[in-house]
Amino acid sequence: MRHVPVLLKEVLEALGAERGGVFVDGTFGAGGYTRGILAANRKNRVIAIDRDPDAIAGGAALAEKTTGRLALAPGRFGDVEAIVAKHEPEGPDGIVLDIGVSSMQLDEPSRGFSFRQNGPLDMRMEREGDSAADIVNTASEAELADIFFHYGEERRARAVARAVVERRRKAPIGTTGEFAELVAGLIRAEPAGIHPATRVFQALRIAVNDELGELVRALHGAERVLKPGGRLAVVTFHSLEDRIVKQFFAVRTGRAATASRHLPPRQDVRPSFVAVTNGPVGPSDDECARNPRARSAKLRAAERTGAPAQAPLAALETLASLPAHSKARGR
């Protein structure tokens, strides 16, 4: 297996997987978390969700081997509520979400997720809809700047967007190599730092797959479907994702009375979660040495109470979206 599940031991502990029950792996990938959950208790069952058809196809052998304990569910984890209603109407005992791109996607040049190897500028997890090349070659300069700045936190976003528009006037940008070379020519590389194109590639991938929007929908969906005592564990890899998860848990556990300092605190809402982790849990030095991709991972987890699910947090939708003035198309 090329894919190594990040923070596996910590995730299984946060989920309480050894207790037994029905769990949802919202980002099946190569099945690392699913395998761990199934091994933690012989009575455990898993509903494994993935929007990538390659991941679902790759899980067929494991589903057959575990005879009835694993149900593969093609779809987005943002639709966890509908998927759970179909497979386990009484609700799961735990949900795990590993946000972002999988190692298999990064390592396959034909998927177009990485600048490390040249391939088509694609990045579509579902292999359908607008590709990264479509956005790069058709979006306005303002839209591109918004994507690079808000989703990638790239300080040179405007300069990159301007250069993209100038380049595509000559010919469409079609490969990861072309795009990475263009970006690297505008952003100064720092000694021992990340590749200059890292943030821009991240931003484009998030835009193509609406990753932050899916995360917000998944958090609210998990709140509605988890049994009392069920646990939600979320692994993030960059600050935008972690900020959303942190704010969601802060409000839902009552540590923050509201997601916005501009709104008055509410005293009549019972917490729908209690914290399981005390702040973010990161990988050990040993895990980082074995798996460098784990370095930026953060795990946050909480347990569902018996209180009713609350209304969706508009502040999280704002965090997940481009500015209102942007003409970015919904994906």
C-alpha positions as CSV (number, residue, x, y, z in Angstrom):
1,M,0.0,0.0,0.0
2,R,1.3,3.4,-1.0
3,H,-1.1,5.3,1.3
4,V,-0.2,5.5,5.0
5,P,-3.1,6.6,7.3
6,V,-2.2,9.6,9.4
7,L,-2.6,9.5,13.2
8,L,-4.2,6.1,12.9
9,K,-3.7,5.1,16.6
10,E,-4.9,8.5,17.8
11,V,-8.0,8.4,15.5
12,L,-9.0,5.0,16.7
13,E,-8.7,6.1,20.3
14,A,-10.7,9.3,19.7
15,L,-13.4,7.3,18.0
16,G,-13.5,4.7,20.8
17,A,-13.4,2.0,18.0
18,E,-12.6,-0.7,20.5
19,R,-16.1,-0.3,22.0
20,G,-17.8,-1.8,19.0
21,G,-20.5,-0.4,16.7
22,V,-21.2,1.2,13.3
23,F,-18.7,3.7,12.1
24,V,-18.5,6.0,9.0
25,D,-15.2,6.5,7.2
26,G,-16.1,9.6,5.3
27,T,-12.8,9.6,3.2
28,F,-12.1,5.9,2.5
29,G,-9.2,6.4,0.2
30,A,-7.0,3.3,0.4
31,G,-9.0,2.1,3.5
32,G,-6.4,2.8,6.2
33,Y,-8.9,4.0,8.8
34,T,-11.5,1.5,7.8
35,R,-9.0,-1.4,8.2
36,G,-8.1,0.0,11.6
37,I,-11.7,0.3,12.7
38,L,-12.6,-3.2,11.6
39,A,-9.5,-4.7,13.4
40,A,-10.3,-2.8,16.6
41,N,-13.4,-4.9,17.3
42,R,-14.6,-7.9,15.4
43,K,-18.2,-6.7,15.7
44,N,-17.4,-3.3,14.1
45,R,-19.1,-2.4,10.8
46,V,-18.0,0.5,8.6
47,I,-19.8,2.6,6.0
48,A,-17.0,3.9,3.8
49,I,-17.7,7.0,1.7
50,D,-15.5,8.2,-1.2
51,R,-16.2,10.5,-4.1
52,D,-13.3,9.0,-6.1
53,P,-14.5,6.1,-8.2
54,D,-11.0,4.6,-8.1
55,A,-11.1,4.4,-4.3
56,I,-14.5,2.7,-4.3
57,A,-13.3,0.2,-6.9
58,G,-10.1,-0.4,-4.9
59,G,-12.2,-1.3,-1.8
60,A,-14.1,-4.1,-3.4
61,A,-11.6,-6.8,-2.3
62,L,-11.7,-5.6,1.3
63,A,-15.5,-5.5,1.3
64,E,-15.6,-9.1,0.0
65,K,-13.0,-10.2,2.6
66,T,-14.9,-8.7,5.6
67,T,-18.2,-10.3,4.6
68,G,-21.0,-7.8,5.5
69,R,-18.9,-5.6,7.8
70,L,-18.0,-3.0,5.1
71,A,-20.4,-1.1,2.9
72,L,-18.9,1.0,0.2
73,A,-20.8,4.2,-0.5
74,P,-19.9,6.3,-3.6
75,G,-20.5,9.9,-2.8
76,R,-19.3,13.0,-1.0
77,F,-18.9,13.1,2.7
78,G,-20.8,16.4,2.7
79,D,-23.9,14.1,2.0
80,V,-23.2,12.0,5.1
81,E,-26.7,12.5,6.4
82,A,-28.4,11.0,3.3
83,I,-25.8,8.2,3.0
84,V,-26.2,7.2,6.6
85,A,-30.0,7.3,6.3
86,K,-29.7,4.7,3.5
87,H,-27.3,2.4,5.3
88,E,-27.9,2.8,9.1
89,P,-31.1,4.8,9.9
90,E,-30.5,4.6,13.6
91,G,-27.2,6.5,13.2
92,P,-23.5,5.6,13.6
93,D,-21.4,5.3,16.7
94,G,-18.6,7.3,15.1
95,I,-17.5,9.3,12.1
96,V,-14.0,10.0,10.9
97,L,-13.0,12.5,8.2
98,D,-9.5,12.8,6.8
99,I,-9.7,16.1,4.8
100,G,-7.8,16.8,1.6
101,V,-6.2,14.8,-1.1
102,S,-5.0,11.2,-0.7
103,S,-1.5,9.9,-1.4
104,M,-2.8,7.8,-4.3
105,Q,-4.2,10.9,-6.0
106,L,-1.0,12.8,-5.4
107,D,1.2,10.0,-6.7
108,E,-0.7,9.4,-9.9
109,P,0.4,11.9,-12.6
110,S,-2.7,11.3,-14.7
111,R,-4.9,12.7,-11.9
112,G,-3.1,16.1,-12.1
113,F,-3.0,16.9,-8.4
114,S,0.7,17.4,-8.0
115,F,3.5,19.5,-9.5
116,R,6.0,16.8,-8.7
117,Q,5.3,14.9,-11.9
118,N,4.0,16.3,-15.1
119,G,0.4,15.4,-16.1
120,P,-2.9,16.9,-17.2
121,L,-4.0,19.8,-15.0
122,D,-7.1,18.0,-13.7
123,M,-7.5,17.6,-9.9
124,R,-11.1,16.3,-10.1
125,M,-11.7,13.8,-7.4
126,E,-14.9,12.5,-9.1
127,R,-13.4,12.7,-12.6
128,E,-16.3,14.9,-13.7
129,G,-17.2,18.5,-13.8
130,D,-14.9,21.5,-14.3
131,S,-11.2,20.6,-14.1
132,A,-8.4,22.7,-12.8
133,A,-7.4,23.5,-16.4
134,D,-11.0,24.7,-17.1
135,I,-10.8,27.2,-14.2
136,V,-7.2,28.4,-15.0
137,N,-8.1,29.0,-18.7
138,T,-11.6,30.5,-18.3
139,A,-11.9,32.3,-14.9
140,S,-11.5,36.0,-14.7
141,E,-8.3,37.5,-13.2
142,A,-10.2,38.7,-10.2
143,E,-11.7,35.2,-9.6
144,L,-8.3,33.5,-9.9
145,A,-6.8,36.0,-7.5
146,D,-9.6,35.3,-5.0
147,I,-9.0,31.5,-5.3
148,F,-5.3,31.7,-4.8
149,F,-5.5,34.2,-1.9
150,H,-8.4,32.8,0.1
151,Y,-8.0,29.1,-0.5
152,G,-4.2,29.1,-0.7
153,E,-3.3,32.0,1.5
154,E,-0.8,33.0,-1.2
155,R,0.4,36.6,-0.8
156,R,1.4,36.9,-4.5
157,A,-2.1,35.8,-5.6
158,R,-2.8,38.9,-7.8
159,A,0.6,38.6,-9.6
160,V,0.0,34.9,-10.3
161,A,-3.5,35.6,-11.5
162,R,-2.3,38.3,-13.8
163,A,0.5,36.1,-15.2
164,V,-2.0,33.2,-15.8
165,V,-4.3,35.5,-17.9
166,E,-1.4,36.8,-19.9
167,R,0.0,33.3,-20.6
168,R,-3.3,31.8,-21.6
169,R,-3.8,34.5,-24.3
170,K,-1.0,32.8,-26.2
171,A,-2.2,29.2,-25.6
172,P,-4.2,27.3,-23.0
173,I,-2.4,26.0,-19.9
174,G,-2.9,22.3,-19.9
175,T,-0.4,20.5,-17.7
176,T,0.8,20.6,-14.1
177,G,4.3,21.2,-15.3
178,E,3.4,24.3,-17.3
179,F,1.4,25.7,-14.4
180,A,4.0,25.0,-11.8
181,E,6.7,26.5,-13.9
182,L,4.7,29.7,-14.4
183,V,3.9,30.0,-10.7
184,A,7.5,29.2,-9.6
185,G,8.7,32.1,-11.8
186,L,6.7,34.5,-9.7
187,I,7.1,33.3,-6.2
188,R,10.5,33.3,-4.5
189,A,11.6,29.9,-3.1
190,E,12.6,29.9,0.5
191,P,15.6,27.8,1.7
192,A,14.3,24.5,3.0
193,G,10.8,25.8,2.4
194,I,7.9,24.4,0.5
195,H,7.8,24.4,-3.3
196,P,6.7,27.9,-4.6
197,A,3.7,26.4,-6.3
198,T,2.4,24.6,-3.3
199,R,-0.2,27.1,-2.1
200,V,-1.5,27.9,-5.5
201,F,-2.0,24.2,-6.3
202,Q,-3.7,23.7,-3.0
203,A,-6.1,26.6,-3.7
204,L,-7.0,25.4,-7.1
205,R,-7.7,21.8,-5.8
206,I,-9.9,23.2,-3.1
207,A,-11.8,25.3,-5.7
208,V,-12.2,22.4,-8.1
209,N,-13.7,20.1,-5.5
210,D,-15.4,22.6,-3.2
211,E,-13.5,20.9,-0.3
212,L,-14.2,23.5,2.4
213,G,-17.9,23.6,1.5
214,E,-18.0,19.8,1.7
215,L,-16.3,20.0,5.1
216,V,-18.9,22.4,6.5
217,R,-21.8,20.3,5.2
218,A,-20.1,17.1,6.7
219,L,-19.7,18.7,10.2
220,H,-23.4,19.7,10.3
221,G,-24.5,16.4,8.8
222,A,-22.5,14.4,11.4
223,E,-24.1,16.4,14.2
224,R,-27.5,15.4,12.9
225,V,-26.9,11.7,12.5
226,L,-24.5,10.7,15.3
227,K,-26.1,8.7,18.2
228,P,-25.7,10.3,21.7
229,G,-22.3,9.1,22.7
230,G,-21.1,8.8,19.1
231,R,-17.9,10.5,18.3
232,L,-16.7,12.7,15.4
233,A,-12.9,12.7,14.6
234,V,-11.6,15.1,12.0
235,V,-8.0,15.2,10.6
236,T,-7.0,18.3,8.8
237,F,-3.8,19.3,7.0
238,H,-3.9,23.1,6.7
239,S,-5.0,26.1,8.6
240,L,-8.2,26.8,6.6
241,E,-9.6,23.3,7.3
242,D,-8.5,23.4,10.9
243,R,-10.0,26.8,11.5
244,I,-13.4,25.5,10.4
245,V,-13.3,22.4,12.6
246,K,-12.0,24.4,15.5
247,Q,-14.8,27.0,15.3
248,F,-17.5,24.3,14.9
249,F,-16.4,22.4,18.0
250,A,-15.9,25.6,20.0
251,V,-19.5,26.6,19.4
252,R,-21.0,23.1,19.7
253,T,-19.2,22.3,22.9
254,G,-20.2,25.6,24.5
255,R,-16.6,26.9,24.7
256,A,-17.7,29.7,22.4
257,A,-21.2,30.9,22.8
258,T,-21.3,32.0,19.2
259,A,-19.2,31.7,16.1
260,S,-19.1,35.4,15.7
261,R,-18.0,38.1,18.2
262,H,-20.6,40.4,16.5
263,L,-23.5,38.3,17.7
264,P,-24.9,38.2,21.2
265,P,-24.2,35.0,23.2
266,R,-27.1,32.5,23.5
267,Q,-27.8,31.1,26.9
268,D,-30.6,28.7,25.9
269,V,-28.7,26.3,23.7
270,R,-27.3,23.1,25.2
271,P,-24.0,21.9,23.8
272,S,-24.4,19.2,21.2
273,F,-20.9,17.9,21.7
274,V,-18.4,17.5,24.5
275,A,-14.7,17.6,23.7
276,V,-12.7,14.4,23.4
277,T,-9.3,16.0,22.5
278,N,-7.9,18.9,24.4
279,G,-7.1,21.1,21.4
280,P,-5.4,19.6,18.3
281,V,-3.5,16.4,18.4
282,G,-0.5,16.2,16.2
283,P,1.7,13.4,14.9
284,S,4.7,12.2,16.9
285,D,8.3,12.8,15.7
286,D,8.5,9.1,14.9
287,E,5.4,9.2,12.6
288,C,6.7,12.3,10.9
289,A,10.0,10.6,10.2
290,R,8.1,7.5,8.8
291,N,5.6,9.6,6.9
292,P,6.6,13.2,6.0
293,R,3.0,13.9,4.8
294,A,1.8,13.7,8.4
295,R,3.8,16.7,9.5
296,S,1.0,19.2,9.2
297,A,-1.8,16.9,10.4
298,K,-4.1,17.9,13.3
299,L,-6.8,15.8,14.9
300,R,-9.8,17.2,16.7
301,A,-12.6,15.1,18.1
302,A,-15.7,15.5,20.2
303,E,-18.6,13.3,21.5
304,R,-22.2,13.8,20.7
305,T,-24.5,14.7,23.6
306,G,-28.2,14.1,23.7
307,A,-29.0,17.7,22.9
308,P,-30.8,18.5,19.7
309,A,-28.7,19.4,16.6
310,Q,-28.3,23.2,16.2
311,A,-28.9,25.3,13.2
312,P,-26.0,25.5,10.7
313,L,-23.3,28.0,11.5
314,A,-23.4,30.8,8.9
315,A,-19.9,31.9,10.0
316,L,-18.5,28.6,8.7
317,E,-20.1,29.0,5.3
318,T,-18.4,32.4,5.1
319,L,-15.0,30.8,5.9
320,A,-15.6,28.1,3.2
321,S,-16.6,30.6,0.5
322,L,-14.9,33.1,-1.7
323,P,-15.7,36.8,-1.0
324,A,-19.2,37.9,-2.0
325,H,-17.9,40.1,-4.8
326,S,-16.1,37.1,-6.5
327,K,-17.8,35.6,-9.6
328,A,-16.5,32.1,-8.6
329,R,-18.9,29.5,-9.9
330,G,-20.4,27.0,-7.3
331,R,-18.9,23.5,-7.6
